[in-house]
Amino acid sequence: MKVLKFGGSSLADSAGFRNVAQIITAQQTRSIITVSATATTTDTLHLFMETKDQTAAMELLAKLFKRHKQLVNELSIKESGSLFGRFEHMELRLINLWDSHHNSTSVDPHLLSEVFSAGEYLSSQLLQQYMSELGFSSHWLDSREVIKASGPILESKANLVASQKAWNAMPLPSNVRFIIAPGFIATHDNSQPCLLGRNGSDYSAAILAHLCNANALEIWTDVSGIYNADPKKITQAKLIDNMSYREAMELAHHGAGVIHPKTIGPVRQKGIPLKVKNSFAPEQEGTVIAPSCSNRAKVKAVSSQHAISLVNISGSYLCDTYGAAERIFGCLARHHISIILISQSSSEYSVCFAIRQQDATVAKQSLQHEFAHELDQHQLDPIDIRANRAIITIVGQGLIHEKGVSSKFLSAISSGGANIEAIAQGSSELSISAVVDQHQLLPAYHRVYAEFFDRKRQVDLFILGCGNVGKELIRQIQSQKPYLSSKGISANVRLIANSKFYCDDTHHELEHWQPLLEQSQQVLSHDKLEQLLQSGRYVNPTIVDCTCSEEVSANYADYLDMGFNLVTANKKANSSDMQHYRNIRQSASRRFRHFFYETNVGAGLPILKTLDSLLCSGDRVHDISGILSGSLSYILGLVEDGMPMSQAVEQAKQQGFTEPDPRDDLSGMDVARKILILARELGAELNIDDIQLDSLLPSDFDGSGAIDEFMQSLTDVDDHFQTLFEKARSKNATLKYVASFKDGKLAVGLQQVAAEHPLYSIKGGENAIAVYSDYYSPIPFVIKGYGAGASVTASGIFSDILQTLPHREQELAS
């Protein structure tokens, strides 16, 4: 014997009924078929009873029965007379029940149970008649005759012992192949009708499987089984091929909607395997739930529940008071309020638990009444109930043996920007749950999924600025996708913005982003960034600043507080006033965000990382001198080789080595910002005004006017630089634009550099830094390399981006 259950979505229309009939008739063994009401029927019945206007209520009911009669006609059921007669009898019964309900001063739950279960009677009788029409022997069984239950009338729980007696006494015909029964319904201890809870048809099927000692139970629905996450939240969620009863029970309890939480118990008692399958794709294997499973994934799934209220009861009364917990939970039980999660402090000073938000008002009133004396005596603090909360849970039998799962779970939630308000881990260690604000659920859910199930380390990029560096960075990211994929890394450009507008990947992949940006009229604002982040679509979201905008850099602390990582080539923030400098770092620390800016000093050279390593190892830096502008290195190298200064600047500009206005480079301010950043990395609290800054151009040179005018006027300094270089050569030296930090003082300017100096040979766009320290003295530690051009800077930014990726020591889901 096998039991099959079909949900309302599987029976939504006549095509669904035909499809279900094909699945049923393909069975090789005698089967019991349990069905839900057709799609939307139960909702319509609820609305029917809630509607006070008689005319409107009767219209709803008439439409409901019209739809079912239409199904009969579309299925070409010839012997429809008796079926229509039963429909009409039921319609009259429902009208009478509506009258009784709306003319009564009290609510009769038995009456409501009869109304709300009418849909299951309609669908099961229609299916039984259709199977007979197809020539298959079938029998309609009223589930109330065999399923006995107790508890709340609309949320009853089966009495399996009493039900087994009723089943054993039931004379079922032996010559029929299919027994068709309505789900959701039962008979209460008082012999009145009752329900097994909303969506309780799964539970009905499990009870019938238990009663008949079925070989298997199959739940047929509109999804292909149980997934390791909600596919509506995680599009790449994967099907779980098999799992244990205990895992399935935990998952059902914690919000997985594919199976009813009470479904597992009856089949577990007798070791009956349960399979969840897709009625619209019957060829797919689905998910098998059994006593044990071959799937060795340590974490099977992540689930969530929303519309939760978190209740906190605290006070001295709870300390060493026997029976306090019994009073709390007994009070809630008397009001039929279910506890989803419990967390108690080790001091026993407070008890925290989660309930459904719809129960919060009743819970507060009942607890205040129960503990009125303790509240009046201030032995308890005012009962605190926080609404709009959500629960994130991971489930898996491997949690029992795996170390560090809790740490990874909680870290993932925090990295998603959520604040954890309560934590619970059952003694079975099959699940770990955390309560967060409902608005923070989606980002946290995505981060947890990525931590445990995404084989790739992922970063989602929001690129601000698409000039030379930004364009080159996007090109490098796109060209490196295959290589990164082979390394288990996914770097995704999600948004690109210029100074006016932005485009994102909501409707387009950004391989061809330039036309999209040119056509865009979308303005990027703080609110829009926060809205995008709160959508929960992004994993490891990272803003990349490729601008030189002071306005953008002023927002860094806000970006970090939103929950973004931040990678920047923009030097404005790290060379701004010390208060802003500190605020950025405090925001990064507070929100556990990454803030990387290696390209602020040496383009693609690892200067800041190397300095940090020296300091961490205990070294002390005494003196730094460096050539920190690839543009000026290139220009002065050409002049050193005999090219006039005006031509050298023009060539550097054409090569893209300078800013659009070369005066930004020639002024030395860019170099000044770099040496200030280096000094601050070494602990100096200095500002830009503390730098002795000499422009590369002579002080008496008038560099004003438009860019073209300025470029033409540069011929006036050609002789000046020729003379300077000749003097330097006469002393076996050359000229370099050098930044230095020594004895707490900063200086930037043109210097004569002797042949034995480590910076003497630096030219052609190279950057270099010489570090004198306890470990490296009198011979300095020198870092040098090419430092001019967009490609080098972009590669340095790319390197920083990859630093935001989490390091994976092991794959928990493998």
Disulfide bonds with the S-S distance in Angstrom:
none
